[in-house]
Amino acid sequence: MEFIDTHCHICDPAFRDDEQGYIDRALEAGVSIMLQADVDSTERAAMYALTERQSSHLRPMLGLYPGSVDKNWEQEMLEVEKWIGKGAVAIGEIGLDYHYGAEFSDEQKQALRVQLELASRLDLPVNIHLREATADFLEIVRECRHLGLRGNLHAYSGSYETFLELQRLGDWRIGVGGVVTFKKASLAEVVRRVPLERIVLETDAPYLSPVPYRGTRNESSYIPLIAAKIAEIKETDIEEVAFVTTSNAKALFAL
């Protein structure tokens, strides 16, 4: 079986001095490719250097994370522009996040629009981070429908109805990670209803480890645990989940 982790952060300090071990464990688990989410200019160079060192198995994304957006977001976008042409497979992780407050909500929305336009110009998919801002996100996607957007909502936490609305607005998939294994997670019911052809797998490592590793450092080698839970929910086998989700990721990100 082959798997793809469509969202992780291996350059996080949690993996310092464990880079090769991380990669080796992922490969042993069948995870052949891992997509590295961009955050902002403070770690972009390190993230790209990592993907160059591990170019057989890692791919970079490029973008400004909503939690890094403030009054200086336009300067940060100039830094993003400097990395265009360096092999990004998606514009991400970008989006909206009001969990810690909406002080910079206007700036986040402006930055998101600019990056959706950038993705359209470069003919790249988008990797979306969305937290407690669904209404504003859907409004922006409606406004940008003419851009022919495609992408995925990483660490999907929305409803099935939101998923259906997204399908009306573009070519969207949902990223499913460790949360689906949590005992009381509402995500399981959403996953049951969403077609497997609209799902990609992810870890968001080092965050959101699946059961039985919940509360510890996450890593790409745990992807089969997520796939097994999806297979259980959908009453199918893990081989089908592996094949379909890997095919989905390869098609979306042109891997």
C-alpha positions in Angstrom: 0.0 0.0 0.0 1.1 3.5 -0.8 0.0 6.6 1.2 0.6 10.3 0.9 0.6 12.8 3.8 -0.8 16.0 2.3 0.0 18.2 5.3 2.8 18.1 7.8 5.5 20.3 9.4 8.8 18.3 9.6 10.9 21.4 10.0 9.1 22.1 13.3 11.5 22.1 16.3 9.7 19.0 17.6 11.7 17.0 14.9 15.1 18.6 15.4 17.8 15.9 15.2 15.2 13.3 14.0 14.7 14.3 10.4 16.1 11.1 8.8 14.4 8.9 11.4 11.1 10.6 10.7 11.5 10.0 6.9 12.6 6.4 7.4 9.6 5.5 9.7 7.2 7.1 7.2 8.6 5.1 4.3 8.5 1.9 6.3 4.8 2.6 7.0 4.2 3.1 3.2 4.0 6.9 3.2 6.0 7.7 0.0 5.4 11.5 -0.2 4.9 14.2 2.4 3.8 17.7 1.7 5.4 20.5 3.8 3.0 23.3 4.7 4.5 26.8 4.5 3.8 29.3 7.4 5.7 32.5 6.9 9.1 34.1 6.2 10.5 33.0 9.6 10.7 29.3 8.6 10.3 29.3 4.8 14.0 29.0 4.0 14.4 26.1 6.5 11.4 24.4 5.1 12.6 24.6 1.5 16.1 23.5 2.5 14.5 20.4 4.2 12.5 19.6 1.0 15.7 19.9 -1.0 17.6 17.5 1.3 14.8 15.0 1.1 13.6 15.7 -2.4 12.7 12.1 -3.2 10.0 12.2 -0.5 9.1 15.8 0.4 7.3 18.5 -1.5 7.0 22.2 -0.5 3.9 24.3 -0.4 4.1 28.1 -0.5 1.9 30.6 1.3 1.2 32.9 4.3 -0.5 31.1 7.2 -3.5 33.1 8.6 -2.1 33.1 12.1 0.9 35.0 10.8 -1.2 37.7 9.2 -1.0 41.2 10.8 -0.7 44.8 9.7 2.5 43.8 7.8 0.9 41.1 5.7 1.7 42.9 2.4 5.4 42.8 3.2 5.0 39.1 4.0 3.4 38.6 0.6 6.4 40.2 -1.1 8.5 37.5 0.7 6.2 34.8 -0.7 6.6 36.2 -4.2 10.4 35.7 -4.0 9.9 31.9 -3.7 7.6 31.5 -6.7 9.2 29.2 -9.2 10.9 27.1 -6.6 8.8 24.0 -7.0 5.7 24.5 -4.8 3.0 22.0 -5.4 0.3 24.2 -3.8 -0.4 27.6 -2.3 -0.7 26.8 1.4 -1.4 26.7 4.1 -3.5 29.8 3.7 -7.0 30.7 4.9 -8.8 32.3 7.9 -8.4 31.6 11.6 -10.4 33.6 14.2 -9.9 31.2 17.1 -7.6 33.5 19.0 -9.6 36.6 18.0 -10.6 38.6 15.0 -8.3 41.6 15.4 -6.7 41.0 12.0 -9.8 39.5 10.3 -9.8 42.2 7.5 -6.1 41.6 6.8 -6.6 37.8 6.8 -9.4 38.2 4.2 -7.3 40.5 2.1 -4.4 38.1 2.2 -6.6 35.1 1.4 -8.0 36.8 -1.7 -4.5 37.8 -2.9 -3.3 34.2 -2.5 -6.3 32.7 -4.2 -5.6 34.9 -7.1 -1.9 33.8 -7.0 -2.9 30.2 -7.1 -5.1 30.8 -10.1 -2.4 32.7 -11.9 0.1 29.8 -11.2 -2.5 27.1 -11.9 -1.8 25.5 -8.5 -4.2 24.0 -5.9 -4.7 25.7 -2.5 -4.3 24.1 0.9 -6.7 25.8 3.3 -6.5 26.4 7.0 -9.9 27.3 8.3 -10.9 27.7 12.0 -14.0 29.5 13.3 -14.4 31.5 10.1 -16.5 29.4 7.8 -19.0 32.1 6.8 -16.3 34.5 5.7 -14.4 31.8 3.9 -17.4 30.7 1.9 -18.2 34.3 1.0 -14.7 34.8 -0.3 -14.8 31.5 -2.3 -18.1 32.6 -3.9 -16.5 36.0 -4.8 -13.5 34.1 -6.3 -15.5 31.4 -8.1 -14.4 32.8 -11.4 -10.8 31.8 -10.6 -11.5 28.2 -11.1 -10.2 27.2 -7.7 -9.3 23.7 -6.6 -7.8 22.5 -3.4 -8.4 20.9 0.0 -9.5 22.0 3.4 -6.8 20.8 5.7 -7.8 19.3 9.1 -11.4 19.5 8.0 -13.7 20.3 10.9 -16.8 21.6 9.0 -20.2 20.0 8.5 -21.4 17.8 5.6 -23.5 20.8 4.5 -20.4 23.0 4.2 -18.7 20.3 2.2 -21.7 20.2 -0.2 -21.6 24.0 -0.5 -17.9 23.8 -1.4 -18.7 21.3 -4.2 -21.0 23.9 -5.7 -18.2 26.5 -5.7 -15.2 24.6 -7.1 -13.2 21.4 -7.1 -12.6 20.8 -3.4 -11.5 17.9 -1.2 -11.2 17.5 2.6 -8.1 16.6 4.5 -8.7 14.0 7.2 -6.2 13.4 10.0 -5.9 12.0 13.5 -9.1 13.7 14.7 -11.2 11.1 12.9 -9.9 8.5 15.4 -11.0 10.5 18.5 -13.9 8.8 20.4 -16.4 11.7 20.3 -15.3 13.4 17.0 -18.1 14.6 14.8 -15.7 14.3 11.9 -16.4 10.5 11.7 -20.0 11.1 10.6 -18.9 13.7 8.0 -16.3 11.2 6.7 -19.0 8.5 6.5 -21.1 10.8 4.1 -18.3 12.3 2.1 -17.3 10.2 -1.0 -13.9 8.6 -0.6 -12.9 10.3 -3.9 -13.2 13.7 -2.1 -10.8 12.8 0.8 -7.1 13.1 1.2 -5.0 11.9 4.2 -2.8 14.1 6.4 -1.2 14.3 9.8 -0.5 18.0 10.5 2.5 16.6 12.3 3.6 17.3 15.0 0.0 18.1 16.0 -3.2 16.1 16.3 -1.9 12.6 16.7 -4.4 9.7 16.1 -5.4 7.3 18.8 -3.5 5.5 20.4 -0.9 8.2 20.3 -3.2 11.1 21.0 -1.4 13.8 23.1 2.1 12.8 21.9 4.1 14.0 18.9 2.4 13.2 15.6 4.3 12.0 12.5 3.6 10.8 9.0 4.2 7.1 9.9 0.8 7.2 11.6 -1.1 7.8 8.4 -2.1 4.0 8.2 -3.9 4.4 11.5 -6.0 7.2 10.0 -6.7 5.2 6.8 -7.7 2.2 8.9 -10.3 4.3 10.8 -11.7 5.7 7.6 -12.0 2.1 6.3 -13.8 1.1 9.4 -16.2 4.1 9.1 -16.9 3.4 5.4 -17.1 -0.4 5.9 -14.4 -1.1 3.3 -10.8 -2.2 3.5 -7.7 -0.2 4.1 -6.3 -1.1 0.7 -9.2 0.7 -1.0 -8.7 3.8 1.2 -5.0 3.8 0.5 -5.5 3.5 -3.3 -8.2 6.1 -3.6 -6.8 8.7 -1.3 -3.3 8.4 -2.8 -4.8 8.7 -6.3 -6.7 11.8 -5.1 -3.6 13.4 -3.7 -1.5 12.7 -6.8 -4.2 14.2 -9.0 -4.8 17.3 -6.9 -1.2 18.2 -6.3 0.2 16.8 -9.6 2.6 14.5 -7.8 
